[in-house]
């Protein structure tokens, strides 16, 4: 009976920790959505597809393939947002993420009016302190995401028998 109670308590603790982690991950992704990061990567995805379309122009790639790639945009952008959320979570605690979300979800006028207060807060000071390292890690994740996505898309088209124009 003790073993069952012990296992139940351990499982409850583990599931509670996982739920909390998922909640923090979700909150971090939400922060990345409201601060413009999602829009930035949606634009980057569109630019990549346009670049690849140019490289395969005149090769007869069916429109249905381009439509399929367009339909994958949301999942691909969600992937990079989750990668970036992990980067942010390596620097910031849950309360910091909540503070970032609160500040950047306010109107631009409110952000400007509260900028000094925010920068002088513990979260603002942490943001300033880790900014260079954070930028480097975000850049590394972004480069990895875009390179892998680009190469996978090229490989898929080549596997379908299409050849890109020589650049």
Order of alpha helices (4+ residues) and beta strands (2+ residues): alpha-alpha-alpha-alpha-alpha-alpha-alpha
